[in-house]
Amino acid sequence: MKSKTSQVTIVGAGPAGLSAAIQLAEFNIKSTIVDENPEIGGAIFKQPDKGLDKSLFRNEKTYIRAKKLFDEFFTYQSYVNLQLGSEVLGDFSLSNELAFLHNDKVKTLPNNPVIICTGCYERAQPFPGWTLPGIMSVGGIQLQTKCGNVKPGHKIALVGTGPLLLVAAKQLHQAGIKVVGVVEAGLKKDLIKNMFTLFYNTKLLKEGFSYINYMKNNKIPIFYGHGVVSARGNNELEELVIAPYTKEWKPIQEKSFSIQVDSAGIGYGYVPRIQLTQMLKCEHEFNANIGGFYPKVDHWQRTTIEGVYVAGDNGGIYGSEVALHQGRIAALAYLIDNKKITVEKASRLIKKNRKKMNNLKKFQSSFDNFSGLKSGLLTLPDSDTIVCRCEHVKMESIDVAINSGVKNMTGLKIRTRVGMGDCQGKMCGSFCAEYLSYKLGDTREKIGAMKPRFPMSPIPFSSITNKELEYEK
Ligand SMILES: Cc1cc2nc3c(=O)[nH]c(=O)nc-3n(C[C@H](O)[C@H](O)[C@H](O)COP(=O)(O)OP(=O)(O)OC[C@H]3O[C@@H](n4cnc5c(N)ncnc54)[C@H](O)[C@@H]3O)c2cc1C
């Protein structure tokens, strides 16, 4: 299919983006999907790089779900202009275009109508020693085995909160790595207390138990109500200090102990990837339970900007199943807005999905009572801990800035340079905003968020010098 005929732009080829494209194709609507990865699938269904062994990916239960989605997607291939290895860099609002980088060339495609399905990234948690080689985000460590077939280390601990710790522990163990323990900040009794509401989704509940059983059967200990304190090592990680956490997740230092590891996956939450909806001037709201700021949407996933729809984790972290349903809903919204289907017909089509989606959301919110982040995490860094890794800003400078009157994220950025580096605050932004809000007692709305700038990621000079922009229409 020629890209010229595409009617809708979709950013992101994860569950949300693929299901949006499928729904559009069912109504003969052609779309262009751009995704920075070399393969479709997004974070959960991330595939091994081309030419690498896919056996670990295949062994997973998730592969069955991935295959079903991919097979359905490829039956509609002729309706989709798939632009992989293409990273969207931002919005050219004057010409109504999105710019993206493909093969070192900056290209553009229409920015409206657009379904934004950019997913989420992991929230970084600074603590003393967290910049030592060997310490990674839990998703990052998982992806090394999942798609790169690289063993991230020999003795690993997975520390943080939420189901991804167990998923990653199993995958790493299956890949032949010694997993010395899973350290979960949530309390076991809070998990049991919420068991009743977790029955909203028996499939996910069973899956959760199967992971717990896997740990038991393979003698991988789970430390509930514990978390990280610090990391030590000579040039690389050698030991991780762990302690029981209080109700507010503050480490009880006198009960701390250390475990000998050469790698650790740290995972304290996710953040919706909202840079593109921020650039497109969509209104955003805040809810800590679903990752922070997310674009405000109506019942049909329409943002506050006409022709801009969102689906999936970038609209609030609810997981891959909800992302699939939301992708369909956003596509139906486009069809309604363009008179290809009536609201009544679309409502009938999506009725079952909405019911399933609402149950999944209830399941998710009951999990928040166990896994929702607590303020003790903000006390982990000491004055010497680097918070912004790009600009090497230490905790001490952040405290000095607050004491000298900084009141919001813009002020903090100007005063300390946090978020001014290559990642534009993807790493430190959430922690800094939470810390400001905690220290000043102000709402996160008042504190604000990091604002993205063009290009959202660094690009090579060669992509913009002596070359005309190329157009994908
Ligand atoms: C690192 C990580 C690992 C995870 N592992 C698991 C797991 O093992 N099991 C599980 O149940 N859940 C996992 N999750 C959660 C799960 O992946 C998500 O809930 C689910 O994938 C949401 O689907 P989505 O379509 O909204 O987003 P995603 O699947 O994240 O898809 C978004 C896609 O958009 C692309 N994208 C984003 N911004 C741009 C841009 N500017 N330009 C081009 N492309 C862009 C991303 O690369 C990605 O491919 C993981 C999440 C993360 C972040």
The ligand as a Gaussian input file, in Angstrom:
#p B3LYP/6-31G(d) Opt

LIG

0 1
 C        9.934000      -1.963000      29.996000
 C        8.545000      -2.548000      30.183000
 C        8.379000      -3.920000      30.278000
 C        7.101000      -4.461000      30.457000
 N        6.961000      -5.819000      30.554000
 C        5.734000      -6.343000      30.781000
 C        5.551000      -7.760000      30.921000
 O        6.498000      -8.528000      30.843000
 N        4.303000      -8.222000      31.163000
 C        3.240000      -7.377000      31.260000
 O        2.105000      -7.837000      31.478000
 N        3.367000      -6.052000      31.111000
 C        4.594000      -5.507000      30.885000
 N        4.728000      -4.161000      30.788000
 C        3.529000      -3.327000      30.763000
 C        2.871000      -3.490000      29.355000
 O        3.882000      -3.529000      28.434000
 C        1.961000      -2.384000      28.981000
 O        0.926000      -2.312000      29.915000
 C        1.360000      -2.589000      27.579000
 O        2.341000      -2.932000      26.669000
 C        0.650000      -1.326000      27.155000
 O        0.438000      -1.310000      25.775000
 P        0.517000       0.052000      24.967000
 O        0.152000      -0.273000      23.568000
 O       -0.237000       1.098000      25.671000
 O        2.027000       0.513000      25.062000
 P        3.380000      -0.208000      24.621000
 O        3.230000      -1.654000      24.510000
 O        4.416000       0.319000      25.519000
 O        3.618000       0.352000      23.152000
 C        3.977000       1.680000      22.907000
 C        4.868000       1.690000      21.685000
 O        5.054000       3.044000      21.265000
 C        6.415000       3.232000      20.951000
 N        6.722000       4.658000      21.081000
 C        6.594000       5.434000      22.186000
 N        6.968000       6.699000      21.910000
 C        7.351000       6.710000      20.611000
 C        7.859000       7.724000      19.748000
 N        8.063000       8.972000      20.165000
 N        8.149000       7.392000      18.477000
 C        7.953000       6.125000      18.027000
 N        7.492000       5.111000      18.805000
 C        7.195000       5.414000      20.066000
 C        7.141000       2.366000      21.973000
 O        8.446000       2.055000      21.599000
 C        6.253000       1.136000      21.984000
 O        6.622000       0.209000      21.013000
 C        5.986000      -3.598000      30.578000
 C        6.163000      -2.214000      30.467000
 C        7.423000      -1.676000      30.278000
 C        7.598000      -0.166000      30.177000

